Amino acid sequence: MLKGRRIDVLGAGIAGVAAALALARRGAEVIVHEQAAAAAEVGAGLQIGPHGVRVLRALGLDAVAGPLASEPEAVILRDGLTGRAIARVPMGARAAARWGAPYLQMHRADLLGLLMAAAGAEGVAFRFGRRAEAVTDAGALAFDDGSMLEPDILVAADGIRSMVRAQVAGGHAPDFTGQVAWRGLVAADRVGPVPLGPAAHVFLGPGRHLVAYPLRSGTLWNIVAVEERAEWASEDWRQPAEPTDVRRAFRGWCPAVTMLLDALDRPFLWGLFSHAPLARWHKGRAVLVGDACHPMLPFLAQGATMAIEDAWVLAAMLDRHDTSGSAFAAYQDRRKTRTTRVQKASAANARIYHATGARAAVLRTGMRGLSLLPDAMMARFDWLYATDVTGT
Ligand SMILES: Cc1cc2nc3c(=O)[nH]c(=O)nc-3n(C[C@H](O)[C@H](O)[C@H](O)COP(=O)(O)OP(=O)(O)OC[C@H]3O[C@@H](n4cnc5c(N)ncnc54)[C@H](O)[C@@H]3O)c2cc1C
């Protein structure tokens, strides 16, 4: 039962704010604690599959269908060197008809802004500039301002470097996955007419790939460029990068890639980290959601979307169960198989996207063949996009 129950959420990223909103809509009194001085998402885009859009709508975010969101006509896999299409997954109206909701692309800050406004309207309180420095075995938090918090329920949405995860699940430090990603946004009028339609384009090549799609009614291009690396030397997992580095990594690629990278002047470089699925998602008063629980490679565009599904299911289970312990167990039970499958599928995409030689030729022939049968191509994603957790 959630009505009138006090819940503390650590972290105001997409996972934390979505969870706060889902809990508040069922009557909980929610406070979100965030170390940053104000709401801050990275300047980058986000793809949200129909399964995530369905949850956002059920949470009252009708604006995800408005001008802030764009609907690609397809996800197109291309050869990075020639730019030629290899395979196409239809999206647009076909996706909405098949999976019951559209596939959308949004600026991350726009989505976070919508979630925060909706959460605020439901009475969620935000405490910014509060960093949790320690968590006790009993689930109490010590903050950097010297205050202590003994939550009745603690939803830990503190991201891939989660401090609470160690207390809940043991010392799983995330591992470097051997991949780095440059991310950035480019104003469309700086690039000029890129020879690409209003789709999500994935350019494939040996040991690297690049994703590009338009945002905010085509006024921005979102770019994610991924490269395999033996190690990540930096202490920081995200750092400003020289645009010349990413241009060098993709030198000789097709004109569309070259045009986009030539216009990219302030990329950030991310080390991509992950860890094996956790045996325990909850302990005592604390439960993990989002990247704190199941971080994944971004090659299926699922991390934030899985966090949005987590939010719904956790709130539904806390509303249904008499004790938080049984609610947490039911939440883990309903989510773990799915998030583990998505983690594995995301990692498998890296091997497909970056394949070389004969293996790449075989994979591409298979993808081309499947593309001739759009329904068969779409059917490969039914397990992911057709799932409706709002019926939980
Ligand atoms: C290159 C790239 C592309 C991606 N593309 C997509 C995509 O298209 N679609 C998709 O669904 N997903 C995508 N993802 C994944 C997605 O970005 C993440 O899964 C998602 O943002 C995780 O949200 P989160 O709220 O769990 O974590 P975070 O966004 O990391 O938020 C954690 C919050 O907790 C706060 N915090 C941490 N520690 C403390 C503390 N001790 N005290 C107080 N506050 C604390 C942090 O400041 C932060 O605000 C992508 C990821 C990458 C790297």
The ligand as an ORCA input file, in Angstrom:
! r2SCAN-3c Opt
* xyz 0 1
  C      26.271      6.702    -25.356
  C      25.001      6.303    -24.665
  C      23.793      6.322    -25.365
  C      22.603      5.904    -24.744
  N      21.442      5.895    -25.462
  C      20.307      5.430    -24.893
  C      19.077      5.406    -25.633
  O      19.015      5.833    -26.789
  N      17.966      4.900    -25.018
  C      17.989      4.439    -23.719
  O      16.943      3.992    -23.214
  N      19.143      4.461    -22.996
  C      20.283      4.947    -23.541
  N      21.437      4.990    -22.818
  C      21.438      4.509    -21.427
  C      20.902      5.575    -20.487
  O      21.618      6.776    -20.710
  C      21.096      5.169    -19.031
  O      20.702      3.828    -18.870
  C      20.211      6.042    -18.127
  O      20.476      7.398    -18.330
  C      20.461      5.676    -16.666
  O      19.686      6.514    -15.852
  P      19.847      6.416    -14.267
  O      18.884      7.434    -13.725
  O      19.759      5.008    -13.808
  O      21.346      6.869    -13.977
  P      22.020      8.301    -14.107
  O      21.530      9.033    -15.278
  O      23.487      8.065    -13.989
  O      21.527      9.105    -12.817
  C      22.033      8.874    -11.521
  C      21.794     10.129    -10.690
  O      22.170      9.862     -9.343
  C      22.951     10.945     -8.845
  N      23.842     10.412     -7.807
  C      24.776      9.457     -7.950
  N      25.397      9.216     -6.773
  C      24.812     10.053     -5.861
  C      25.032     10.277     -4.468
  N      25.961      9.575     -3.786
  N      24.262     11.201     -3.834
  C      23.309     11.917     -4.527
  N      23.076     11.737     -5.854
  C      23.807     10.808     -6.506
  C      23.723     11.430    -10.078
  O      24.180     12.752     -9.922
  C      22.669     11.295    -11.169
  O      21.859     12.454    -11.297
  C      22.628      5.451    -23.394
  C      23.824      5.469    -22.679
  C      25.009      5.904    -23.291
  C      26.286      5.902    -22.503
*
